[in-house]
Amino acid sequence: MKPNRVPAPRKTAPPIEVRGSARQPLGMPAAQFLRDYWQKRPLLVRNAFPDFVPPIQPEDLAGLACEEGALSRLIRHDEARERWQVKTGPLDEADFAKTGDANWTLLVQDVDKWDADVAALLESFAFLPSWRLDDIMISYAEPGGGVGAHVDQYDVFLLQGLGQRHWAISADPEAPRDFRPDVELKQLREFTPTHEWLLEPGDMLYLPPDVPHDGVAFGGPCMTISFGMRAPSQAELTGDLADYLAERLHDEQRYADPDLAPAKAPGEIDAAALARLRMALPFAAALDEETLRDWFGRFITRYRIAQTPALPDRPLAEAALRKQLAAGARLLRHPWSRMAWSRGKSGCTLFANGQAWPAPAALARQLCAQRDMVVDAEPSKAAGALLLALVNEGHLVLRKARRR
């Protein structure tokens, strides 16, 4: 008989709520917080800053919002009509006179750059690299004030400074994150909380990126101090790196093809061209072939284009296109349309002035080889969709067959 296996004990998830102290504002050593919570799960720390007194008063925050160089927003919520109004600073006294005593909030960013006492709060986060810290934003709100349910793309610590704020979050990784189309703020279309708390002065809520949350002032005046992190997107990193490298490359260094052989197919971006790109670009080696192919096809067909084709007055329907092709209509490539095509693992792609479409290889080759052409009078579904797109984008002009 086989011995019975003893099941391994289940690992319990770390608690979502702990109690802090003056010695441990996180309620635990920093190393433990980074291991169990940082960029992994939310954490509420009760009494993170015991007997906390805010370093700035609401009237001083309002005064800062009126300064020319300060970044501020005044957000008002009309509950009856579910409308949101956003006023970007600099603000003035007349703006605050219209707010009333409920359902509005003032947000001021970079307060640590203006106030040394506020900046001193950053010392409590010295366990993080200083370059990861972005700014301290402070919000003041009257009862009901907030910005609606949303997500942040960066880590944030939310310290309650004055009054009470009701926080609701969703720890569900599958929670919907679609935005409402009818408001200026990036609010979530749907929000179902999994946890809710009422924070008192000195309590602090940590949220990793992409956690849906909603904070609303409760009972009276409320001030929340938000410590936001720097988290550049891959697009920002890539764009800046490309600019950095471009500034350091000589203009005389260009794409070159001394090994060029006669073209087998007009307009094709072939494997040899992609190999030369990898030699010419400092970081192209890190790109997979499909990405490199798609980028270069889009780039080279819009590079040094002085103008682009004008759209037709009215879009053509597919049935009308097929009817004219069956009647012998010809297709003329617009003189400002530059085309190329390429074959990859996922199929063939036609590029035109920076745009890309899936394409049958034979048709893509014909479009690049001929300026005035007759195509199959009964094109396949894929070919018909491509031709229709090119006509409606102005890349191809339809010439009706002449009557005899």
PAVEX-329480 format. One record per residue (C-alpha): x, y, z. Coordinates in steps of 0.001 Angstrom, whole numbers, plus 500000, padded with zeros to 6 digits. Layout:
// residues N
<xx X; yy Y; zz Z>
...
//
This chain:
// residues 404
<xx 500000; yy 500000; zz 500000>
<xx 501139; yy 503498; zz 499150>
<xx 501574; yy 505772; zz 502129>
<xx 498961; yy 508491; zz 502474>
<xx 500226; yy 511877; zz 501387>
<xx 499783; yy 514638; zz 503887>
<xx 498393; yy 517689; zz 502077>
<xx 500558; yy 520783; zz 502286>
<xx 499095; yy 523456; zz 504543>
<xx 497298; yy 526228; zz 502697>
<xx 498958; yy 529584; zz 502731>
<xx 496613; yy 532199; zz 504104>
<xx 496584; yy 535592; zz 502442>
<xx 498074; yy 538446; zz 504469>
<xx 495443; yy 540530; zz 506301>
<xx 494003; yy 543466; zz 504417>
<xx 493757; yy 545561; zz 507616>
<xx 496456; yy 546103; zz 510238>
<xx 497232; yy 548609; zz 512954>
<xx 500183; yy 550970; zz 512754>
<xx 502191; yy 552932; zz 515270>
<xx 504618; yy 555824; zz 515434>
<xx 507444; yy 553313; zz 515112>
<xx 505847; yy 551350; zz 512277>
<xx 503509; yy 553485; zz 510131>
<xx 502919; yy 550485; zz 507859>
<xx 501970; yy 548254; zz 510777>
<xx 504936; yy 546017; zz 509933>
<xx 508586; yy 546269; zz 508861>
<xx 509078; yy 547863; zz 505457>
<xx 510618; yy 544662; zz 504057>
<xx 507491; yy 542702; zz 504996>
<xx 505238; yy 545314; zz 503396>
<xx 507247; yy 545243; zz 500170>
<xx 507193; yy 541450; zz 500104>
<xx 503495; yy 540922; zz 500840>
<xx 501691; yy 544061; zz 499639>
<xx 503714; yy 546318; zz 497339>
<xx 502177; yy 546069; zz 493840>
<xx 500294; yy 542965; zz 495000>
<xx 497340; yy 543759; zz 497267>
<xx 495669; yy 546687; zz 499074>
<xx 496313; yy 547426; zz 502752>
<xx 494476; yy 549570; zz 505284>
<xx 496644; yy 550742; zz 508173>
<xx 494678; yy 552052; zz 511131>
<xx 496518; yy 554651; zz 513200>
<xx 499441; yy 554750; zz 510750>
<xx 500213; yy 558279; zz 511967>
<xx 499015; yy 558533; zz 515606>
<xx 497500; yy 561859; zz 516682>
<xx 498023; yy 563175; zz 513156>
<xx 497751; yy 566923; zz 512606>
<xx 497676; yy 568020; zz 508949>
<xx 500645; yy 570230; zz 508001>
<xx 498458; yy 572538; zz 505910>
<xx 495059; yy 574063; zz 506561>
<xx 492148; yy 574018; zz 504088>
<xx 492242; yy 577796; zz 503577>
<xx 495952; yy 577633; zz 502752>
<xx 495282; yy 574830; zz 500254>
<xx 492575; yy 576954; zz 498614>
<xx 495004; yy 579863; zz 498452>
<xx 497579; yy 577659; zz 496755>
<xx 494962; yy 576582; zz 494197>
<xx 494688; yy 580241; zz 493167>
<xx 498400; yy 580533; zz 492386>
<xx 499346; yy 580770; zz 488720>
<xx 501859; yy 577926; zz 488774>
<xx 499883; yy 575475; zz 490919>
<xx 498111; yy 572460; zz 489418>
<xx 494582; yy 572361; zz 490782>
<xx 491084; yy 571189; zz 489914>
<xx 487709; yy 571988; zz 491425>
<xx 485200; yy 569176; zz 490931>
<xx 481489; yy 569533; zz 491595>
<xx 478921; yy 566742; zz 491501>
<xx 475242; yy 567341; zz 490773>
<xx 473732; yy 564221; zz 492353>
<xx 470192; yy 564884; zz 491128>
<xx 471217; yy 564976; zz 487449>
<xx 474375; yy 562829; zz 487838>
<xx 476523; yy 565514; zz 486255>
<xx 480134; yy 566354; zz 487005>
<xx 481806; yy 569706; zz 486455>
<xx 485583; yy 570155; zz 486396>
<xx 487278; yy 573558; zz 486629>
<xx 491047; yy 573623; zz 486129>
<xx 493125; yy 576171; zz 488039>
<xx 494309; yy 578718; zz 488692>
<xx 491094; yy 579272; zz 490630>
<xx 489746; yy 582408; zz 492279>
<xx 487398; yy 583336; zz 495114>
<xx 484406; yy 583421; zz 492769>
<xx 484915; yy 579726; zz 491982>
<xx 484701; yy 578781; zz 495654>
<xx 481660; yy 581019; zz 496177>
<xx 479667; yy 578746; zz 493855>
<xx 480497; yy 575478; zz 495581>
<xx 477949; yy 575299; zz 498406>
<xx 478385; yy 573066; zz 501435>
<xx 478299; yy 569586; zz 499855>
<xx 479317; yy 567436; zz 496861>
<xx 482492; yy 569185; zz 495800>
<xx 486200; yy 568600; zz 496125>
<xx 489396; yy 570550; zz 495521>
<xx 492501; yy 568727; zz 494280>
<xx 495939; yy 570351; zz 494387>
<xx 498981; yy 568490; zz 493081>
<xx 502681; yy 568914; zz 493932>
<xx 501867; yy 570494; zz 497292>
<xx 505210; yy 569216; zz 498595>
<xx 506940; yy 571568; zz 496123>
<xx 505202; yy 574565; zz 497706>
<xx 505147; yy 573710; zz 501409>
<xx 508131; yy 572423; zz 503400>
<xx 505959; yy 570964; zz 506172>
<xx 504052; yy 568892; zz 503627>
<xx 507318; yy 567795; zz 502006>
<xx 508535; yy 566543; zz 505395>
<xx 505895; yy 563790; zz 505250>
<xx 507958; yy 562110; zz 502513>
<xx 510503; yy 561093; zz 505156>
<xx 508096; yy 558344; zz 506249>
<xx 508486; yy 556737; zz 502814>
<xx 512272; yy 556638; zz 502759>
<xx 512101; yy 552843; zz 502346>
<xx 511184; yy 553510; zz 498696>
<xx 513675; yy 554827; zz 496119>
<xx 513294; yy 558602; zz 496102>
<xx 512992; yy 558636; zz 492304>
<xx 509883; yy 556456; zz 492587>
<xx 507999; yy 559156; zz 494528>
<xx 506138; yy 561572; zz 492281>
<xx 504271; yy 564107; zz 494374>
<xx 501940; yy 564766; zz 497272>
<xx 498438; yy 565651; zz 496136>
<xx 495992; yy 566961; zz 498717>
<xx 492246; yy 566914; zz 498331>
<xx 489787; yy 568933; zz 500387>
<xx 486115; yy 567973; zz 500176>
<xx 482798; yy 568842; zz 501720>
<xx 480357; yy 565973; zz 502525>
<xx 479657; yy 563885; zz 499430>
<xx 482683; yy 565272; zz 497639>
<xx 484874; yy 562955; zz 495572>
<xx 485959; yy 562193; zz 492028>
<xx 483933; yy 559032; zz 491411>
<xx 485031; yy 555421; zz 491097>
<xx 488285; yy 555126; zz 489154>
<xx 491612; yy 553336; zz 488887>
<xx 495138; yy 554724; zz 489128>
<xx 497995; yy 553330; zz 487067>
<xx 500471; yy 553811; zz 489909>
<xx 500885; yy 552933; zz 493581>
<xx 499317; yy 555399; zz 495999>
<xx 499181; yy 555899; zz 499775>
<xx 496056; yy 557747; zz 500936>
<xx 496519; yy 559340; zz 504360>
<xx 493449; yy 560768; zz 506061>
<xx 494381; yy 564238; zz 507294>
<xx 491134; yy 565854; zz 508411>
<xx 487596; yy 564592; zz 509015>
<xx 486363; yy 561278; zz 507671>
<xx 486322; yy 559700; zz 504227>
<xx 484440; yy 556592; zz 503170>
<xx 486602; yy 554391; zz 500958>
<xx 485297; yy 551526; zz 498845>
<xx 487608; yy 549323; zz 496791>
<xx 487350; yy 546229; zz 494625>
<xx 490002; yy 543587; zz 495162>
<xx 488483; yy 541504; zz 492374>
<xx 491098; yy 541132; zz 489608>
<xx 488272; yy 540495; zz 487112>
<xx 486378; yy 543682; zz 487988>
<xx 485353; yy 545662; zz 484853>
<xx 487515; yy 548675; zz 484101>
<xx 485649; yy 550350; zz 481250>
<xx 485290; yy 554121; zz 481501>
<xx 482130; yy 556192; zz 481351>
<xx 481910; yy 558089; zz 478052>
<xx 479769; yy 560934; zz 479409>
<xx 482096; yy 562592; zz 481942>
<xx 485396; yy 564436; zz 481646>
<xx 486857; yy 562441; zz 484540>
<xx 488013; yy 558878; zz 483863>
<xx 485320; yy 557262; zz 485963>
<xx 484472; yy 553581; zz 485854>
<xx 481263; yy 552601; zz 484112>
<xx 480658; yy 549851; zz 486703>
<xx 481940; yy 549572; zz 490259>
<xx 481074; yy 546859; zz 492796>
<xx 483149; yy 547152; zz 495991>
<xx 484511; yy 544160; zz 497865>
<xx 485719; yy 546176; zz 500898>
<xx 484532; yy 549398; zz 502525>
<xx 485977; yy 551465; zz 505386>
<xx 485546; yy 554807; zz 507092>
<xx 488958; yy 556393; zz 507627>
<xx 489769; yy 558694; zz 510537>
<xx 492696; yy 561161; zz 510756>
<xx 495958; yy 559214; zz 510796>
<xx 494547; yy 556152; zz 509016>
<xx 496196; yy 555277; zz 505701>
<xx 495086; yy 553179; zz 502732>
<xx 497641; yy 551713; zz 500323>
<xx 496485; yy 550766; zz 496818>
<xx 498586; yy 549053; zz 494148>
<xx 498056; yy 550061; zz 490498>
<xx 494779; yy 549252; zz 488738>
<xx 492643; yy 548690; zz 491859>
<xx 489134; yy 550189; zz 491419>
<xx 488343; yy 552573; zz 494271>
<xx 486055; yy 555410; zz 495300>
<xx 486519; yy 557871; zz 498152>
<xx 483718; yy 560140; zz 499396>
<xx 483905; yy 562757; zz 502158>
<xx 481653; yy 561815; zz 505079>
<xx 479982; yy 563881; zz 507755>
<xx 481913; yy 567129; zz 507439>
<xx 484988; yy 568782; zz 505922>
<xx 487538; yy 566211; zz 504816>
<xx 491168; yy 566387; zz 503712>
<xx 493139; yy 563472; zz 502254>
<xx 496868; yy 563476; zz 501566>
<xx 497843; yy 561329; zz 498595>
<xx 501394; yy 560081; zz 498021>
<xx 501627; yy 559087; zz 494359>
<xx 504393; yy 557137; zz 492674>
<xx 506136; yy 557660; zz 489339>
<xx 505202; yy 554829; zz 486963>
<xx 506033; yy 555707; zz 483345>
<xx 504238; yy 553642; zz 480725>
<xx 506103; yy 551420; zz 478296>
<xx 505072; yy 553850; zz 475555>
<xx 506641; yy 556770; zz 477442>
<xx 509828; yy 554818; zz 478153>
<xx 510144; yy 553631; zz 474567>
<xx 509414; yy 557055; zz 473084>
<xx 511931; yy 558810; zz 475298>
<xx 514595; yy 556159; zz 474695>
<xx 514060; yy 556476; zz 470952>
<xx 514418; yy 560266; zz 471179>
<xx 517532; yy 559890; zz 473328>
<xx 519172; yy 557525; zz 470847>
<xx 518091; yy 559590; zz 467838>
<xx 519768; yy 562691; zz 469244>
<xx 523037; yy 560791; zz 469473>
<xx 523011; yy 559238; zz 466010>
<xx 524555; yy 561014; zz 463041>
<xx 522238; yy 561948; zz 460183>
<xx 524763; yy 560482; zz 457755>
<xx 524110; yy 557020; zz 459195>
<xx 521226; yy 555718; zz 457099>
<xx 519437; yy 552577; zz 456069>
<xx 521657; yy 551011; zz 453415>
<xx 521429; yy 547983; zz 451139>
<xx 524693; yy 547480; zz 449195>
<xx 523779; yy 543791; zz 448974>
<xx 520509; yy 544547; zz 447165>
<xx 519342; yy 541967; zz 444627>
<xx 516701; yy 542492; zz 441918>
<xx 513223; yy 542691; zz 443445>
<xx 511255; yy 539488; zz 443077>
<xx 507954; yy 541121; zz 444020>
<xx 507303; yy 544882; zz 443723>
<xx 506609; yy 546574; zz 447042>
<xx 507476; yy 543608; zz 449237>
<xx 509304; yy 544169; zz 452521>
<xx 511221; yy 540910; zz 452538>
<xx 513344; yy 539068; zz 455073>
<xx 516550; yy 540665; zz 453762>
<xx 515131; yy 544147; zz 454389>
<xx 514196; yy 543208; zz 457957>
<xx 517704; yy 541850; zz 458530>
<xx 519184; yy 545167; zz 457388>
<xx 516840; yy 546995; zz 459778>
<xx 518173; yy 544993; zz 462701>
<xx 521683; yy 546053; zz 461713>
<xx 520691; yy 549716; zz 461323>
<xx 518613; yy 550149; zz 464505>
<xx 520270; yy 550081; zz 467949>
<xx 517360; yy 548362; zz 469713>
<xx 515633; yy 546503; zz 466863>
<xx 517187; yy 543229; zz 467966>
<xx 514776; yy 543196; zz 470916>
<xx 511717; yy 543309; zz 468653>
<xx 510045; yy 540168; zz 467370>
<xx 509727; yy 539853; zz 463597>
<xx 505976; yy 540587; zz 463453>
<xx 506360; yy 543812; zz 465453>
<xx 509345; yy 544955; zz 463394>
<xx 507528; yy 544132; zz 460158>
<xx 504354; yy 545988; zz 461189>
<xx 506235; yy 549067; zz 462427>
<xx 508472; yy 549362; zz 459368>
<xx 505627; yy 548857; zz 456900>
<xx 503666; yy 551670; zz 458516>
<xx 506726; yy 553907; zz 458852>
<xx 508179; yy 553558; zz 455378>
<xx 504852; yy 554147; zz 453616>
<xx 504354; yy 557476; zz 455372>
<xx 508009; yy 558566; zz 455484>
<xx 508546; yy 561821; zz 453559>
<xx 504962; yy 561900; zz 452283>
<xx 504105; yy 565501; zz 451453>
<xx 500339; yy 565011; zz 451252>
<xx 497742; yy 562314; zz 451770>
<xx 494822; yy 561258; zz 449578>
<xx 491543; yy 563034; zz 450179>
<xx 488617; yy 560959; zz 451341>
<xx 485789; yy 560484; zz 448838>
<xx 482738; yy 562697; zz 449229>
<xx 480622; yy 559719; zz 450204>
<xx 481747; yy 556272; zz 451372>
<xx 481089; yy 553501; zz 448907>
<xx 479042; yy 550468; zz 449922>
<xx 480439; yy 546995; zz 449282>
<xx 477526; yy 546066; zz 447025>
<xx 478128; yy 549152; zz 444867>
<xx 481837; yy 548332; zz 444598>
<xx 481169; yy 544753; zz 443523>
<xx 478597; yy 545929; zz 440985>
<xx 481063; yy 548323; zz 439366>
<xx 483886; yy 545769; zz 439338>
<xx 481562; yy 543276; zz 437661>
<xx 480773; yy 545958; zz 435062>
<xx 484480; yy 546298; zz 434209>
<xx 485501; yy 549274; zz 436368>
<xx 489216; yy 549938; zz 436747>
<xx 491095; yy 550996; zz 439883>
<xx 493607; yy 553844; zz 439826>
<xx 496085; yy 554175; zz 442689>
<xx 496046; yy 557734; zz 444036>
<xx 499339; yy 559526; zz 443285>
<xx 499797; yy 560429; zz 446972>
<xx 499255; yy 556847; zz 448105>
<xx 502443; yy 554919; zz 448891>
<xx 502063; yy 551171; zz 449315>
<xx 504136; yy 548212; zz 450481>
<xx 503358; yy 544684; zz 451583>
<xx 504913; yy 541972; zz 453653>
<xx 504400; yy 538293; zz 454467>
<xx 504619; yy 537032; zz 458034>
<xx 503545; yy 534081; zz 460136>
<xx 500104; yy 535591; zz 460612>
<xx 499602; yy 536190; zz 456883>
<xx 500083; yy 538980; zz 454403>
<xx 499690; yy 542679; zz 455249>
<xx 499266; yy 545640; zz 452902>
<xx 500549; yy 549014; zz 454094>
<xx 499415; yy 552370; zz 452703>
<xx 500488; yy 555731; zz 454087>
<xx 500994; yy 554353; zz 457593>
<xx 497845; yy 552217; zz 457645>
<xx 497758; yy 548427; zz 457566>
<xx 495231; yy 545842; zz 456384>
<xx 495263; yy 542039; zz 456100>
<xx 495493; yy 541212; zz 452412>
<xx 495595; yy 538297; zz 449988>
<xx 499213; yy 538105; zz 448800>
<xx 498382; yy 538157; zz 445085>
<xx 496222; yy 541265; zz 445428>
<xx 498775; yy 543056; zz 447609>
<xx 501446; yy 542367; zz 445019>
<xx 499219; yy 543675; zz 442215>
<xx 498325; yy 546843; zz 444101>
<xx 501992; yy 547656; zz 444633>
<xx 503034; yy 546756; zz 441091>
<xx 500336; yy 548579; zz 439106>
<xx 498969; yy 552097; zz 439227>
<xx 496074; yy 551520; zz 436845>
<xx 494576; yy 548068; zz 437122>
<xx 491677; yy 545731; zz 436622>
<xx 491087; yy 543324; zz 439485>
<xx 489007; yy 540181; zz 439784>
<xx 485428; yy 541053; zz 438881>
<xx 484201; yy 538786; zz 441696>
<xx 486759; yy 539291; zz 444494>
<xx 486848; yy 537035; zz 447541>
<xx 485461; yy 538320; zz 450832>
<xx 488956; yy 539256; zz 452055>
<xx 489892; yy 540931; zz 448767>
<xx 486587; yy 542789; zz 448607>
<xx 487000; yy 544106; zz 452155>
<xx 490516; yy 545351; zz 451356>
<xx 489489; yy 547066; zz 448117>
<xx 486520; yy 548710; zz 449793>
<xx 488738; yy 550049; zz 452592>
<xx 491298; yy 551416; zz 450137>
<xx 488617; yy 553123; zz 448034>
<xx 486936; yy 554686; zz 451064>
<xx 490303; yy 555865; zz 452431>
<xx 491124; yy 557493; zz 449088>
<xx 494056; yy 555228; zz 448215>
<xx 492228; yy 553808; zz 445193>
<xx 490007; yy 555735; zz 442798>
<xx 487282; yy 553818; zz 440998>
<xx 486968; yy 554431; zz 437247>
<xx 483700; yy 553276; zz 435812>
<xx 483866; yy 551237; zz 432628>
<xx 483259; yy 553261; zz 429498>
<xx 480066; yy 552568; zz 427632>
<xx 480552; yy 551415; zz 424023>
//
